[in-house]
Structure formats: structure tokens, C-alpha cells
Amino acid sequence: MENTHLYFKKRLDDLRHYIHGLELESRLISLKVSKNLQTECESLVSAYQEHILEARKKKRQFDYNSIIVSLYGFLEQFIESLIESYLKQLNIIIPLYAKLPEDITKNHIDLSVEFIKHIDELKYKEKELVTKKQLISDLHSCISDSAKYRLNPYPFVHHTANFRPEVIARSFASIGVRNVSGRVIKCPVFTRYLKEKDPGSVDHTEPKEALSDLNDLVRRRNEVAHGEVPDELLDNGILLDYIGLLEIYGKALYEVVYSDILKYEVKYNGTELGPAIGIYKKGKIIGISVKNTDIKVGDLLIAKTTNDILPYMAGKIEELQVNKDSFKEVPASSSGTDIGIRVSFRAKENHTFFLVRKTDKRKTMS
């Protein structure tokens, strides 16, 4: 699932780089070139300036259209991939179809019936993502509640409306991830972003207001896609701000969805270790007494928090220490062992900790 977020971020970084290039191009065009051209380089710069200036307005609109369409396209693919990854991970974690979140089992059949009408669309057919035969077979494996059930994600991924914040929220609600927009804007990464924009608004901002630029992006994308000439072309600085918003929104949304996945990891694969006996290095080192459980570097340590925004957080164990000596593995002890555990997230003293052992199966879940 993390790869989905990293790919989204890379595409935004590439687009940011492209816009910076447009800024350099604009500066180049605006250079005052001497009329007494002496070198081939000066001549080339002058010719390029004349060429661009002749159609500068049209080129500006073409660049703008490309950026707006790309921004929305990146967002859409990210949302679809995140839903797909979430469902595939649940399929791995939860042993029986009947134990899946109620929202999934309630919506699955109706969405599958609707999706089968669209399965021959180019989007699915060209990429050979799914066939009618496969969809029906997967649906049968779920209804029969086979221990090897196959939850097909595409009926949940499919959508006919643009991904405005309210549509995104409904899509995630259909798979059991509730109140996405409300949780996203309360995520630490998003509240920091809001505070930088307007320090006084963080505590009072509603999802509709905080995510209004996403609605504006969809509106502008529709203008471009339908061949309309936009009333205004946003300057490059504002387009870069849109990229910044999507970057933060994507990270916060990933954290919300991943937190919900961890709830099921704890339920079906977790071993409770209990509370910490000490938290050190600003939450990066957790002191904990481990009894009757072996523990290894690379295992997943999950923290159950006390807030509803991110009820769980997790990270791989990076280092284990006993009496200040480092170990790759600490064997189970009936009397208990006090262990220092270094992780990538910031733990707190009011967290309860769970261990999920590293397995080959987990490699398919990244």
C-alpha cells in the first residue's frame, strides 16, 4: 500500500519539476537579447524567443490544460489504487468473507452487478484487469464463504462521478473507511499544512472549506476536458500550490486508510505486548517488557492510540536492545525481558503495543 502513495508523490514531484521548467522558459523568453547578435547561441535564443512569442498565449493555455488534466489524473489514479490496495490487503488479513467489514459485504453484490455492465470499457479491457468470467468466479468464492475467497476490488474502484471530496468520501465509506474527509483534515500532516496557510483557522476549519481547492481542480479539469476556454489561467505559483495540496492530501489520506488496515492486523495477526515501561528519544525508542514472545528486527510493531483520527500507527522494528546490547532477535522468555525497541514512528506513553511477525506473505502487501 505504501508504494501507491510513493508513486503518487513521485508523479507530483515530476509535475512540479515541469512547472519549474516553464518558469525558466518564461524567463528565457523575457531576456533582452542584443540586436547585434554575434554568436550562434545568441541567434538561437533570439529565434526561439520569436517562435514562442508568436504563439505564447496558445502555448500558455496548452501548458495549463496539460497540468490541470495531469493533476486530476494523478489524484484519480491514486484514489483508485488506494482502494484496490486496501481491499487486497483485507483479503490477505481476514480469513473469511463473512468477517469482512459490514460495509463491504453489504455493497459487494450490488456493486458487482453494476460493474459487470462496464467491464468491457476500454479502461478495464485494454489493461486486461478483469473479465466477466473472473468477476463471477470471484463473487461465487465470496458468497460460498470459502476460506480461499477472492475479493475482486474493481467493483469498488469503479466510479462514474468525478472524484470530488464528497465522492471520495462515499467511495471509501463503501469499503468501511468512514469519515475520510473529516479525518484527513485533522491528520497532523494536514493540520500543519493548514497552520502554515492560516494559523488561526485550524481548529475551526470544516472539510468543505479545507478541501475547496480539490473541488476547484475538478471544476477546472472538466472545463479543459470538455473543450471550454477557461475564464482564467492560474499562474505557475498557484499551480505549484495545488501540487503541494495534493501531496499533503495524499499523505494524510494514505495514513488514514493504513491506520484502518492496522485495526485488522491487530485483530487477526497481532500479539499484544501491552503498554510501554518507558518512552525515549522523542518516541522513537520504546521500552517494553516482553513475555513468552520472540521478537525480531523487521517485525511490525503496531501502536493502538487514543484518538479517532489515526487509531493505529505502525512501523517495522529497526533495532532491539537488551541491557544496551543490540540483537537481531530476542527469544521468548517465560519470566519476561525488558527490551528497547527502535521504530520509525513516534510512540507515546498512553499507547498499547502489538507485534505482528514478519512473514513471506507480508511481502505482497507493500
N, C-alpha and C positions, 0 to 999 in steps of 0.2 A: 504493500500500500504506500509506503514512503516513496517508492520510485515514481508513483503517479504524481505526487507533489513536486518532487525534484525535477521531473520532466517539464511540468507546467512552469516552474520557476526559470528553467533554462530558456524556454521559449520567450518568456517575458524579458529576460536579460538580452537575448538576441534582438528583440524588437527595440529595446532601449538603445542598444548599440547602433541600430539602423537609424533611429531618430537623431542620435548624436551626429551621425554621418550627414544627415540632412542639414543640421545646423552648420557643420563645416562647409558643406556645399554652398549654403546661403552666404556665408562669409566670403567664400572664394568669388562668388558671382559679384559681390558688392565691392571687391577690391578695385582701387583706382589704378588701372594699368597705363603706363606711359604711352603716349601716342607714337613716340619714336621707338618702336619695337626693334630690338636688336637681336634677340635670341629666339631660337625655335621654341623654347619653353614659354616665353612671353607671348609669342604668336599663338601657341596652342591654348594658353589660358584665355587670351582675348577671343579666339574663335569659339571656345566653349562657353564663355560668358554670353556672347551674341546668340548662340544657339539656344541656351537656356532662357535667356531674357525674352526671346521671341514668343515662347510658349510657357512663360513662368507661371501664369495663373492656372493654366490647364494642368501643368505638372504638379503644382501645389495641391490641386484638387485630387489628382490621381494618387499622390502620396498619402494624402489624408484618408481617402477612401480605402486604400490598401491597409493602412494602420488600423482604422476602425474595424474593418472586417476581420483582420487578423486578431485583434484584441478579443472580440466577441468569440471568434472561432476557438481561440485558446481556452477561454473560460468554459465554453460549451463542452469541449473535449475533456477538460479537467473534471467537470461535474460528472459526466458520463463514466469516465474511468474510475472515479472515486466510488460511485455507486456500484459499479461492477466489481471492484476490488473488495469492497465491504461485504458484498454477498458471497463472493468466492471464499473469503476468509471464514465467514459464518458457516459455510458448507463444510469447511475443514474442521472447525472447532466443535460444532454442535452435532452430536451423534445421530439424532433422529429428526426427521422433518417436523414432527408434531411439537418438538421442543423449540423450534424457531420462534422469534418474536411474533406475537399475535398479528401485528400489522402486516407482516409478510405473508403468513398463511391465509389471512383474510382477503388480501388483494391478489394473490398469486394467480388463481384460476381466471378471474375476470380480466386481468391484465394480459395473461397468456392468450386468451381468446381474442382480445382486441389486437394484440401484437401479430397474430398469425395473418391478419389481413394486410400487414405492412411488410411481411418478411421477404417479399420479392423486390422491395425497393432497392435501388442501386447501392445505398449506403451499407446494407447488410449482405446483399448478393455478391457485389464486387469483391468484398473482403472475405467472402466465404465464412462469415462469422457463425451462422446458424442456418439449418434447414428446417422445413416443416416436420420432417420425419424425426429429426433430433429433438425438436421442441416438444413434440408429442411424447416421445420416449422419455425425455427428462421429466415431463409433467406426470407421467404414469409412475415413475420411480418415486416421486414425492407423494402422490395420492395413496400409493400402496404402503407408504411409510417404511420403505426399505432402509436397512442400515447403510446401504450404499446409495442413498438418494442423491440426485443431481439437481441442484437448484440452478436453473438457467437464468442468468442475470438480465438478459436483453429485454424481456417484457417490462422490467422495472426501469431500465435505462431509456427505453423508447419514449419520446415526447413529441408533441405536435406544436406546443406553445414555446415561444422564446423563453430563455432562462432568465426571467426577471427574479428578484429576490423572493417574491411570494411563490413563484413556480418552483424555484429551487427548494424552498421550504416544504412544499407539498410533495415533491419527489422524494425527499429524504424521510418525510413522515410516513410515506407508503412502505418504507423498509424499517420503520421503528425508531428512526433517529428524529426525535421530537424537538420542536422549538429551535431549529437550526439558526435562524437569523438572530433571535434574542440571545442565544448562547455565543454566537460568533462575535457580536459587538461587545460582549463582556469578557472575552478572552484577553488575558494580559497583553498579548502581542497586538491586539486591535485597540485596546484602551490606550496603550502607549501611542499608537498612531493618532487616535482622536485627540489625545492630550497635546500632541505636537501641533495639530491643526488649530485647536481651540481649547486651551487649558480649562476654561470654565464650563464646558459643555458635557464633559464625560459622564457625570452622574445622572444627567437628565436626558441624554440622547436616546431616542426611540429608533428601532430598526429601520423604519421608513425613511427617517431623516439621515441616519448614519450611512445607509446604503443607497441614497438617492442618485449618486453618480453611476451606480450599476444600471439603474433604470434609464438614465440618460444615455449610457453606452448602447443599450438595446434599442432605444429610440433612434439614435444616430445610425446604428447598424442597419435598421430597417429602411431608413431614408436611402442609404447607399445601395442596399440590396435591391430596392425597387426602382432604381434609376433616377431618383429625385436629386435635384441640385440642392445641397444643403444651404440653409439661410446664412450660416456662418461656418467658417473653418477654424477649428480650435488651433491655437498656436502650439508649437512643439513643446513648450514648457508645460502646458496643460495636459497634453497627451502623455508626457512623462509622468505627470501626477496620476493619471489614470492607470498607468502601468504600476506605479507604487501602490495604489489602492488594491489592484487585483493581486499583487504579490502578497500584501498583508492579509487580504480576504482569503486567499488560497491557503495560506499557512494556518490561519485561525480555523477555517473550515476543516482542514485536514486534522488538526488537533482535536476538534470536537468529535469527528467521526471515529478517529483512532481511540479516543477515550471510551466511546461506547463499545468498540470491539473488545477492549480490555476487560470490560464487565463480564463478558462471556469466557474469556481466557481464564479469569479467576474462578468462575463457576465450574468449568469443566476440566481445566488443566492445572489449576493453582494449588499450591501447598501453603497454608497460612503460616507465616513466621511470627506474626504478632507486631506489637509496637516496637519502636527503637528504644534502646537504652541510652542513646546519645546521638546528636546530630552535629557534624563538624564541617569545617571548610565551606561555610555558607550553603549547607545542604548537600554537598557533593559526596560527603563521606557519612555513611550510616553505620552506627554501632548497633549490633543486634545479637541477641543470644539465640543460637540455632540449636535445636534439639531433635535428634532422630531423623535428620535430613542431611544428605550430602549436597554440597553446593559447589558450582564450578564457575570459573570465568567464562563469559559468553552466555550463561543462563539469563533469563529475563526476570528482572525484579520489578514488580508492579506495586504501586502505592495507591491505596484507597484514600482519597482526600475527604474533606468535609464540605466541599462546595458542589453545587449542582451544575456549574458551567463545565468543568472538567472533573467529573467524579473519580476518574482514574488517570494516572500517568505512569509511564514506564520507561525503562532503559536497560540495555544489556549491562551485565556486571563487567566492569573494566579491570578491577583488581580486588583481591581478597587478602586481608592481613589478619594474622593471629599473633598477638604479642609483638607487634611491629615487624614481623617477618611476612614476606609475600608468598602466596601459594596460588597455583593454578586451580587447585581443588582442595576442599576441606571435607573429609569423610564424616559420615553421620556419627553422632555420639549420643549415647543414652543420657549422659549427665549434662549435656549441653556445652556449646563452645561459644565464647564471645568473639565475634568476627567484625572486623571493619570492612565495609563494602563500599567501593568507589563506583559511582554511577554517573550518567551524563545529565540527568535531570536534577532539580533542586527539591530535596525532601524536607519535610517539616516534622516536628515532634508529635503532632496530632495525627499523623498518617499511620495506617495499618498496612503491613507489608506482606506480599505474597510472592512465591517463587514459581516460575514456570520453566521447566528444564528445557535445555536446548535439544532439539531433535532434528533429524533429517527432514521430516515433514514441514518444519517451520521454514525451511529454505524456500519453499514455494509461496510463502505468504508475504514476502517483501514487496 
